[in-house]
Amino acid sequence: MATQLADNRDDTIAPSLSRRELTGPALRTFFNIAKAWGLNEAEQMRLLGLDSRSTLQSWKRGKVAALSKDALERISYVLGIYKGLQILLPASADDWVRKPNAAPVFGGRSALERMMSGNVADLFVVRRYIDAQRG
């Protein structure tokens, strides 16, 4: 098994699921979260690390064979942020991402503003902050 994982490192995120197998569920989940958060196309593109609106539209239609590792990583962070917020703030989780936040990692800006930098690292920082709040 370890040999198989090492040989398929570029094509496998989890031991039993390939990027191709994760693509559909990942995109459906991302677009459901985007709807819950009220994200416009520009915000969706930024979170996914996309430069092309046509690529976003193709992804919405499911016309992508396999997402890149970068896109899957970004979606994974967004999903973790969403899940953490649903646990912490079930009544206001979806609104929280747009509200100004005095925590040092946000500097008075919203979590969405921090995530919108385009850097995967900022998604990680928001995810880590929410995980820390959960304990």
C-alpha positions as CSV (number, residue, x, y, z in Angstrom):
1,M,0.0,0.0,0.0
2,A,2.8,2.5,0.9
3,T,4.4,1.8,-2.5
4,Q,1.2,2.4,-4.3
5,L,0.7,5.8,-2.5
6,A,4.3,6.8,-3.3
7,D,3.9,5.9,-6.9
8,N,0.6,7.8,-7.2
9,R,1.5,10.8,-5.1
10,D,0.7,13.3,-7.9
11,D,-2.8,11.8,-8.5
12,T,-3.9,10.9,-5.1
13,I,-5.0,13.1,-2.2
14,A,-6.4,10.4,0.1
15,P,-5.3,6.8,0.0
16,S,-8.4,5.6,-1.8
17,L,-9.6,8.7,-3.7
18,S,-8.0,10.3,-6.7
19,R,-8.3,13.9,-7.6
20,R,-10.7,12.9,-10.4
21,E,-13.0,11.2,-7.9
22,L,-12.8,14.2,-5.5
23,T,-13.5,16.8,-8.2
24,G,-17.3,16.5,-8.5
25,P,-18.1,16.4,-4.7
26,A,-15.5,19.1,-4.0
27,L,-17.0,21.5,-6.6
28,R,-20.6,20.8,-5.5
29,T,-19.6,21.5,-1.9
30,F,-17.7,24.7,-2.7
31,F,-20.6,26.1,-4.8
32,N,-23.1,25.3,-2.0
33,I,-20.9,27.1,0.5
34,A,-20.5,30.0,-2.0
35,K,-24.3,30.3,-2.2
36,A,-24.7,30.1,1.6
37,W,-22.1,32.9,2.0
38,G,-23.5,35.0,-0.8
39,L,-20.3,35.0,-2.8
40,N,-20.3,36.7,-6.2
41,E,-18.3,35.3,-9.1
42,A,-15.2,37.4,-8.4
43,E,-15.1,36.2,-4.8
44,Q,-15.6,32.6,-5.9
45,M,-12.8,32.9,-8.5
46,R,-10.4,34.5,-5.9
47,L,-11.1,31.8,-3.4
48,L,-10.5,29.1,-6.0
49,G,-7.4,30.8,-7.3
50,L,-8.9,31.3,-10.8
51,D,-8.1,34.1,-13.3
52,S,-10.7,33.1,-15.9
53,R,-14.5,33.5,-15.6
54,S,-14.9,30.9,-18.3
55,T,-13.1,28.4,-16.2
56,L,-15.4,29.1,-13.3
57,Q,-18.4,28.7,-15.5
58,S,-17.0,25.4,-16.8
59,W,-16.4,24.2,-13.3
60,K,-20.0,25.2,-12.3
61,R,-21.2,23.0,-15.2
62,G,-19.0,20.1,-14.0
63,K,-16.8,20.3,-17.1
64,V,-13.5,19.5,-15.5
65,A,-11.8,16.1,-15.4
66,A,-9.8,16.7,-12.3
67,L,-9.1,19.7,-10.1
68,S,-5.5,20.7,-9.4
69,K,-4.0,20.0,-6.0
70,D,-4.1,23.7,-5.4
71,A,-7.8,24.0,-6.1
72,L,-8.6,20.9,-3.9
73,E,-6.5,22.4,-1.1
74,R,-8.4,25.7,-1.4
75,I,-11.7,24.0,-1.3
76,S,-10.6,21.8,1.6
77,Y,-9.8,25.0,3.6
78,V,-13.1,26.6,2.7
79,L,-15.0,23.5,3.7
80,G,-13.1,23.4,7.1
81,I,-13.9,27.0,7.7
82,Y,-17.6,26.5,6.8
83,K,-17.8,23.4,9.0
84,G,-16.1,25.1,12.0
85,L,-18.4,28.1,11.8
86,Q,-21.4,25.9,11.7
87,I,-20.3,24.3,14.9
88,L,-19.2,27.5,16.6
89,L,-22.0,29.8,15.4
90,P,-24.9,27.8,14.1
91,A,-27.3,30.7,14.0
92,S,-24.9,33.2,12.3
93,A,-22.2,31.2,10.7
94,D,-22.8,32.3,7.2
95,D,-22.9,36.0,8.1
96,W,-19.7,35.8,10.2
97,V,-17.4,35.7,7.2
98,R,-18.4,39.2,6.1
99,K,-18.4,40.9,9.5
100,P,-15.4,43.0,10.7
101,N,-13.3,41.1,13.2
102,A,-11.1,42.6,15.8
103,A,-8.9,39.5,16.2
104,P,-5.3,40.2,15.4
105,V,-5.2,37.9,12.3
106,F,-8.0,40.0,10.8
107,G,-7.0,43.5,11.9
108,G,-10.5,44.8,11.8
109,R,-11.3,43.3,8.4
110,S,-13.6,40.4,7.8
111,A,-12.5,36.8,7.4
112,L,-13.6,36.9,3.8
113,E,-11.4,39.9,3.2
114,R,-8.5,38.0,4.6
115,M,-9.4,34.9,2.4
116,M,-9.7,37.1,-0.7
117,S,-6.0,37.9,-0.8
118,G,-5.7,35.0,-3.3
119,N,-3.1,33.2,-1.2
120,V,-3.7,29.7,0.0
121,A,-1.8,30.7,3.2
122,D,-4.6,33.1,4.1
123,L,-7.2,30.4,3.8
124,F,-5.0,28.4,6.2
125,V,-4.8,31.2,8.7
126,V,-8.6,31.6,8.8
127,R,-9.1,27.9,9.1
128,R,-6.5,27.7,11.9
129,Y,-8.2,30.7,13.7
130,I,-11.6,29.0,13.6
131,D,-10.1,25.6,14.7
132,A,-8.4,27.4,17.6
133,Q,-11.7,28.9,18.6
134,R,-13.3,25.5,18.7
135,G,-10.6,24.3,21.0
